[in-house]
Amino acid sequence: MSKIQFYLGEYVSIRDGMSELELDFLSKELEQNPHRSRSQLRRASKRKAFIQRAKWMLQDTMIAAGIATIVLGIVGIIIISTVA
């Protein structure tokens, strides 16, 4: 009974309040070591989900910066060729 958590008489799932990405990492954490406490499992999955979101944001930023650089280069070439 120590593994089951109740809140005001109702069972509280380990998955309550987690996003789909966090749930994916939670299932991977449960496969690796199911004997850890609920708080450790939730913390690890939330941390990995945060890191993944940060990686995605960095990749999106790098793509946008690359596109902006290409567009500015083309505009610069057009401006230089019309002035000369």
Buried (B, 14 or more C-beta within 10 A) or exposed (E): EEEEBEEEEEEEEBEEEBEEBBBBBBEEBBEEEEEBEEEEBBEBBBEBBEEBEEEEEEEEEEEEEEEEEEEEEEEEEEEEEEEE
